[in-house]
Structures are given as C-alpha cells and as structure tokens.
Amino acid sequence: MPEHTQGSYANSSGNTLEQTIIAVFYSKGFEIVSWRELRDKPEDYGSDLLIRNVPFKSIYGHDSRSEFVAVSTKYNMNIRIECKWQQSNGSVDEKFPYLYLNCIERMPEENIFIIVGGGGAKAGAIEWLKDAAQKGLYLPPDSKKFIRVMTLEDFITWANRAFREAL
C-alpha cells in the first residue's frame, strides 16, 4: 500500500476541487478539453468550453498554468479560473500576493475567478485576497480587470445564477 504524505493529501484535495468545477461546467453543457488538445485540433471542439491547464507567463517570466479558462459564445463568457485549496497548514496562502499580481499583470482575461477553500489558510490570508480583489488593489485606474475571490459554495451559487439567467 502506498504511503500517503501531506503533499499527496493536498494534491488529492485540490483535485477534488478541480473535479467539482469540471462537474459544474459539464452539467451546463460545456465540453472539457485540455489547452494542448484545443491548440492542436481546434476544429474538433464547439464554442462552449472549459479549457484545462491554460498557460501564461508569470511575473517572474516562468511558464505557468491556470487550472481552467471557461469560454462560451452562448453565455458570452471568457473567465480564467484559479483553484486554491488548503486544508491544513501549508504555503498555499503565502502565495496569494504572487497569484494576485499574476492575475493583474500576466493573465490576459479581464475576468478571473480565484476559488479558495479547505479551511486551512492562515488567519487573514483569504480576507486579504478578497479585499485586494474587491478594491482593485494595484490595478491601473483604466483597467477592465475583474478579479473575484470565492468559496466553492459561492462558485456553485454563481454558476446556478449565471447559467439559469442565460437560458
């Protein structure tokens, strides 16, 4: 039987969050496709997609990836989605400022959702991220970026409203 480490539990928990996001979009009629598959054969896919592992260049100039980008003609949607799950002590929350600056400076989409959960973030970390996004901290005055920080429950509520209103 394989030994479970704290890292393997964290990956498993994060994967559960991502699978939930996939299930929500799939239930709304989206095709799920990796960025690489879409890049190689775009003609094979429709116009309502949840694209996985979408690349961008980080503020450090490194190759980075977001979990998802949701694009839809039907729903007039182009949203980058970052998933951050921290169930116990760790460093995910310490990376929030880095994530936030990448959202502002390097992610090309105007709409970005950061879905957080797990209950293990340090006191004040999620509040800081929500406050920074709500106030548009560090955004240029003419920026059209909309960064929203939400829990999984908030996301499901958003999805139920967004897709119901567009039907």
N, C-alpha and C positions, 0 to 999 in steps of 0.2 A: 504494500500500500504506500503511495507517495506521501512524503512528509509535507505538511502544509506550513508555509511560512506566513508571516504577516503580509508580505508583499503579494503572495498568491491569493490570500483572502481579499486584499484590497483590489486586485485585478478582477477577481470574481464578482465582487460587489459593484465595481464600476461597470462591468459588463452587463450586470442585471439592469442598471440604469439605462445603458445604451439599448438593450433589448426592449425595454419598455418604450423608449422613444420610437424605435422601429415599429413596434406593435401599434402604437397610436397612429402613425402615418400610414401604415399598411391598411389599417381599418378604415381609413379615409380615402382609400383608392390610389395611394402613391405606390409607384414602383421603387424598390430598394435596389440601388446599384452602387458599386464602388466607383470612385473617381477614375481609376485606371480603366475599368471596363467601359465607362462612358467615353473617356478620351479616345480609346481605341476603336469603338464602334458606336458613335452617337446615333447613327441611323436605326439602331436596334431598340431605341427607347422612346417613350412618349414624352409628354410635356409636364407631367406631374411626378416629380422625382424626389426621393430622399437619397442624396449622394453621400456615401461614406468615405472617410479618410481623405478629406479635401485639403490639398496643400496650400501653404502660404510661406513667405519668408519672414522669419521672426525679427524682432527689433535688433537681435544680435547678428542677423544675416544668415541664420541657420535655416535649414529646411525643417518646417514644422507642419503639423496636420491638425485639423479640427475633426471632431467626430462626424459632423454632418453639415450639409447645406441642403435646405429644402427649397426647391424651385417648383413653381406651378403657374401655368398660364391660367388655368381655371380659377385659382384663388388669388391671382396677382401677387405672388409670393416669391421672395428671394431672401432667405434667412439663414445665416450661419448659426450653428448650434454647438456650443461647447458644453461638455458634461464633466462635472467635478464632484466626485463622491468621496467623502472622508468619514469613515465610521468610527475610527479610533485615532489616537494620537498619531500624527504624521506631518508631512510637509506640504500637502496639497494647498492648505490655506495660506501658507507662506508665499506661494506662487501667484496669489491673486493680483498683486500690483503688476507683475510681469504679464499676466493674462490680460489685464485691463489695458495696459499700454499697447499690447499687440492688437487688441480689438480696435483701438483708436488709430494706430499708425500703420498697421500692416494688413489687416483683414479688409478686403475690398468691399464687402457687402455693407450697405447702410444699416441693415437690421441684424442685430446679433443678440442671441439669447444665450445666457450662461445659466445652466441648470445645476443647482447645487443641492447636496443632501448628505445624509448619513449621520448627522448629529455629532460628529467628532471634531469639527473645526474649533479652533481656539476662540475663546470669548472675544467678540468684537470683529472677527475676521469677515464673516458674511455681512454683518451690518456695514462695515467699511465699504465692501464691494458694492452693496446695494446703494449706499449713499453716494458713492463716487459716480455710479451709473446714472442715478436719478438726477443728480446735479450736473451731469455732463462734465465732471472734473477733468481738466486738462484737454478738453475738446476745443478746437478753434471756434471762434464765435460764429463762423459761417458754415460749420459742419452740419451735415444732414444725418449723422450717425445717431442711431437709437439703440442703446445697449440696455437690455433688460435682464435683471438677475431674478431668478425664480426657483422655487422648490419644484419637485416633481409634481406635487399636487397642483401648484399654480399652473404648471405647464399643461397638465391634463385639462384643467378648467379653461385655460386659454384655447386649447385645441378644440374642445367641445363647442365653445362660442364661435371661434373663427370659422370652423368648417360648417357649423349649422347656419350662420348668418350668410355664408356664401352660396348655400344650396338654392 
